[in-house]
């Protein structure tokens, strides 16, 4: 399957190299952070996952505007998005598992910080989508508008796969590639954290993560395979954290295993959400958690910096692709011209994400901390 897409693979590799090289320059040093205990390989991984999601939705968006509908007919791009989502969920569980929250105030602080970390960029993406629907739609149903706005501006708190249409704009949620649904799963993890922390302290962290693995594979999969897959990604992220102190793999061996796992994931017939494939993704993830940097690529400055703004990239890329294809559909571009335009738009996404990270995400994080200090500590 991979060999039939060699031109696309080369295009993706070239795009990624150019983008990471651009963000490795001194002009983006304002994104550098010097935090103790920071795992640069995880940050670098986030960057490539965000770019993988862009390449995934780039095909969807193209097909939508060129009459094929919201489908993907490039197998490699199809896998990129699903693999990226699996790793994003593993990363969330891996990072949250290390938190040692013991008090009610600690949990209040955590939820306030999480909300103001997620909500501001979510609301910006939502506002652009709704503004687009108002411009290009035909009629606002004021009777149901308030209910729809509540769903759109929920910051991912409600488990909704698709946001409702606004102003009779068909499938409004496609404007930002429909990415908001995954944040509901992140919130499910956050809300389960108090129970998980108590159980992991009272019983045994490794036992709890293995119990969740077992339940996902042998119980939940019979009720909902999708739910089982996502829960398994979370529990395997916890497992990676649990086994980290007990596994020591030489760096060269880590990088070789990462390369082999990548080849298996993209060459085997079964899809990224097959449980056996997720196990391979888990092995790859463990190697990265152990310091595997894929021959230095994950530690590169450009990758680490892009990882810092990956949340903004995630929420903005669909919008840029939407407007790009809405404009280009009226032009008769060659494949090379379209590819160059797409590269410029992806760079624009990354540049815009730098600004939204500084002006919105960072401000939201500071606001959350301020609210906690003023409204919780003083009380």
C-alpha angles and dihedrals in degrees: 000000000000094000092060089059101047094126091053092047091052090048091052091047092050093046091049094047092051094047096047090046092053092052092047090069124101092255091078098046089112086079093060116111129191104206124157114247094013113157105221094187090061091049091049091048090055090058094055091044090054091049090047089056089052092052088047095053094038089075093044092051093046093051092047093058096039095057104263097102130231096324136121120223100175108087096202093052089046090056094045094065096046094045090049092052092050091053093045089057092047091050092051093052092042093054097041093048091067092059112108101202110169107160139059090243088052092056092044089053091048094052094044090050093046093049094051090043092055107027105061096056090039090055092047092052090046093050092052091049093050092045089053091049091051092050097046101027128087114223136012116222099214092184093067098024096100093052091049093048090053089056093046095048097042093111088230094297094127122064100242123149095198133024116230121259118263126211092357089294102152112239096354090182090070089071090082093027092261093274097143095086092074091063089065088063090050089055090050088057092048093050092048091051097092091055092044094049093049093048093045090052098041098044118013129299095224093047091052094050091048090048090054090048090053094046092049095050102036104029116019093042089068091055100038122356092195092054090047092053095050094045089048090054090054094046092047089052087056090047090054089055092046096052097039096094092050101049125072116180122176112250094241091051090049092054093047091050090049090053093048092048092050091052092049094047094053099035102046120092099234117084130252092259093055107113093234090054091049088056089056089048088051092054089051090048092050089054090053091048087053090058101272106153099179094251093318097308096113092050095050114123094239093053094047091049093048089048088059091059097036094114091058090046089052094054099039106040096077091054093052091047090049094055093040093057093039088060099037096048088078093053126076099227126173119235091258093050091047091048093051091048090050090051091052090049092050089051087049089053091053093046092048089049090056090056095044090048092055098037102035115012096044092043090050091052091051091047091053091052091047093050091050093051094046102038103030111026094043090049 
